[in-house]
């Protein structure tokens, strides 16, 4: 699944806040809004897109 860089950056910011115990509602809302936009733009399933974004940020594949 092709994930836009801006969405990955939003999720990275959210993940950093989560790890610091400081996730804000604004950050979470920004991620969700962008996931919804990308899903609508691409026709992707929103839930599958969100899972792919989280996996890409939280469990990146090791470099080959």
Residue, then its C-alpha position, 0 to 999 in steps of 0.5 A: x500500500x502506498x502511504x503518503x509521506x505527510x501521513x507517515x509524518x503525522x503518525x510518527x509525531x503521534x507515536x512519539x507523543x504516545x511513547x512520551x505519554x503526551x498524546x494530544x487530541x489535536x495530534x490524534x485528530x490530525x492523523x485520523x482526518x488525514x487517514x480518512x482523506x487518503x482513504x477517500x482519495x485512493x479508494x482504500x479501506x480506511x481501517x486497512x490504511x490505518x493499520x498499514x500506517x501504524x505498522x509502517x511507523x511502529x514496526x518498520x521492516x528492517x533494511x535489506 
